[in-house]
Amino acid sequence: MNPISFPTQNLAAKHIERPTLERAAHQFEALLLESLINSLEKGFSVPGGSQTLGTQGYSQLATQALAGALSQAGGWGISALVTRSLLKTQGVDTEKGL
């Protein structure tokens, strides 16, 4: 069995601007929130209840919009933690706040 090889490039050496990191962190948190909301929606749905293809589409869009809005409003704070962690890997002092 051959060992797994990883790229030799130091990914921490690549500088990514703070707004780009924050946007990616908010998108990540929104995906987590969307997954939770979808699970809750399925858990509370009426057994045997019927949804048309159109209402399923609108429901999915509404879930995505809600998750994105929750993340932008602070969500669970996951995006702030992710941003802070990524900034630390770049050597940015995060003790002064985001």
C-alpha positions as CSV (number, residue, x, y, z in Angstrom):
1,M,0.0,0.0,0.0
2,N,1.4,3.4,-1.0
3,P,1.3,6.3,1.5
4,I,-0.9,9.2,0.7
5,S,1.1,12.1,-0.7
6,F,0.1,15.7,0.1
7,P,1.1,18.8,-1.9
8,T,4.4,20.2,-0.7
9,Q,3.2,23.8,-1.1
10,N,2.6,25.5,2.2
11,L,-1.1,26.5,2.1
12,A,-0.7,28.7,5.2
13,A,1.8,30.8,3.2
14,K,-0.9,31.9,0.7
15,H,-2.4,35.2,1.9
16,I,-6.2,35.4,1.5
17,E,-7.9,38.8,2.2
18,R,-10.1,39.0,5.2
19,P,-13.3,39.8,3.3
20,T,-12.8,36.6,1.2
21,L,-12.3,34.6,4.3
22,E,-15.3,36.1,6.0
23,R,-17.5,35.4,3.0
24,A,-16.4,31.8,2.8
25,A,-16.9,31.3,6.5
26,H,-20.4,32.7,6.3
27,Q,-21.2,30.4,3.4
28,F,-19.9,27.4,5.4
29,E,-22.0,28.4,8.4
30,A,-25.0,28.9,6.1
31,L,-24.6,25.3,4.8
32,L,-24.5,23.9,8.3
33,L,-27.6,25.9,9.2
34,E,-29.4,24.9,6.0
35,S,-28.7,21.2,6.8
36,L,-30.2,21.7,10.3
37,I,-33.2,23.6,9.1
38,N,-33.9,20.9,6.5
39,S,-33.7,18.2,9.1
40,L,-36.1,20.1,11.4
41,E,-38.5,20.7,8.5
42,K,-38.6,17.0,7.7
43,G,-39.0,16.1,11.4
44,F,-42.0,18.4,11.9
45,S,-43.7,17.7,8.5
46,V,-47.0,16.0,8.5
47,P,-46.7,12.3,7.6
48,G,-48.5,11.6,4.4
49,G,-48.6,15.4,3.6
50,S,-48.1,16.1,0.0
51,Q,-45.9,18.8,-1.5
52,T,-45.9,19.5,-5.2
53,L,-42.6,20.0,-7.1
54,G,-43.2,23.7,-7.0
55,T,-43.7,23.9,-3.3
56,Q,-40.7,21.8,-2.7
57,G,-38.6,24.2,-4.8
58,Y,-39.9,27.2,-2.9
59,S,-39.4,25.5,0.4
60,Q,-35.7,24.8,-0.5
61,L,-35.2,28.4,-1.6
62,A,-36.8,29.7,1.6
63,T,-34.5,27.4,3.6
64,Q,-31.4,28.6,1.8
65,A,-32.4,32.2,2.3
66,L,-33.2,31.7,6.0
67,A,-29.9,29.9,6.6
68,G,-27.9,32.7,4.7
69,A,-29.7,35.4,6.7
70,L,-29.1,33.7,10.0
71,S,-25.4,33.3,9.2
72,Q,-25.0,36.9,8.2
73,A,-26.7,38.0,11.4
74,G,-24.2,36.0,13.4
75,G,-25.7,32.6,13.4
76,W,-24.1,30.4,16.0
77,G,-20.8,32.2,15.7
78,I,-19.2,29.5,13.6
79,S,-18.3,31.8,10.8
80,A,-16.4,34.1,13.3
81,L,-14.5,31.1,14.7
82,V,-13.6,29.8,11.2
83,T,-12.5,33.3,10.1
84,R,-10.4,33.7,13.3
85,S,-8.8,30.3,12.8
86,L,-7.9,31.0,9.2
87,L,-6.5,34.4,10.0
88,K,-4.3,32.8,12.6
89,T,-2.9,30.3,10.1
90,Q,-1.8,33.4,8.1
91,G,-0.1,34.9,11.1
92,V,-2.7,37.7,11.6
93,D,-3.2,38.9,15.2
94,T,-6.8,38.1,16.0
95,E,-6.7,39.2,19.6
96,K,-7.8,42.7,18.6
97,G,-11.1,41.3,17.3
98,L,-12.5,40.7,13.9
